[in-house]
Amino acid sequence: MLKKIGFVIVALFSTFLLADDATDTLNMAKKYEKNGDIQRAMQLYKKAAMLLMEPKKDYIKKDTIVNYGNNSIQSYGDSKTDKTIRQIIYSAFDVEPYRMNYLLPATYDGTNHTQHDGNNFREDVETKFQISFKKNLFENIFGLDDKLYLAYTQISLWQTAAPSSPFRETNYEPELFLDIPYKGSESILKSYRIGLVHQSNGRLAKSRSWNRAYLSGIFQYSGIFFEPRVWYRFKETKKLNILDVDGDDNPDILNYLGYGDLTITYPYGEHLFTTILRKKSIQFDWTFPIFGLKDVYGYLQYFNGYGESLIDYNEKVNKIGIGFAITR
């Protein structure tokens, strides 16, 4: 008798712990009915019916974060966690293109640079590329729908036609700026920007660098965009000797690059024409569609004057190159 009571207690306890779906509950009910315990059997039949009417949560279809063919990663039910998973999988951290990202496999410089380079011979043909992106840090800081960005741009000149193919020059340009849309009445002024920018070539020998604060605006008139920019260069101490790591590496750079520039952009269909004017230089860009390629554009660049790179800020360059751009 005690064994039978013990079996009933254990069975009843295990029923509610282990019979967690309709099939197990139904089978357990049949056993109680067979043993003549109609009351407990009816309780389990009732539970099985409720389980059939209310499916388990594990079988409720969840939203998916990522699909891999027939497989998927399900939502965690928390928007912040889901965002973290998407960032990890897609490497999407809200990083956006800033300036044009391009590769010019072949550029030709028609200027003789022997006078400046001396015995350091350079090839007339080289590869040029630019990488540029920005990250939005904060929004509406001053209640003006403003956006604060951290940006980075890198330009490299690569002597691919020379033995061992060395990089001739790389300029690094981190930047912090605030974009503010113009919120007045309808105007040709669309937005303006306040920023701080550092530019250097990362060298010890032939080091070049400068730091600036700038103000720029974007205007649209008759379908053409105008972006004037003025800057102030922060003063540096005078370099005592050429080997001194401190001091101004390029004290006369404003004589060549001036105190600002003007960018003029004209879109026409899928074509984009851009001209950049400085004190002693002009750059012309033309990007155009390439048949069969999505978001990849042919790119023709022409530069004439001073300041194509920091190493050549005081040396005239007359260069043309062709390649492609993935942003513009």
PyMOL commands that set and color helices and strands:
alter all, ss='L'
color gray80, all
select helices_A, chain A and resi 2-18+22-34+38-53+57-59+79-90+114-117+253-257+310-312
alter helices_A, ss='H'
color red, helices_A
select strands_A, chain A and resi 64-68+71-74+95-97+101-109+125-139+147-158+167-181+189-200+209-221+224-233+260-268+271-278+281-289+297-305+317-327
alter strands_A, ss='S'
color yellow, strands_A
deselect
rebuild
show_as cartoon
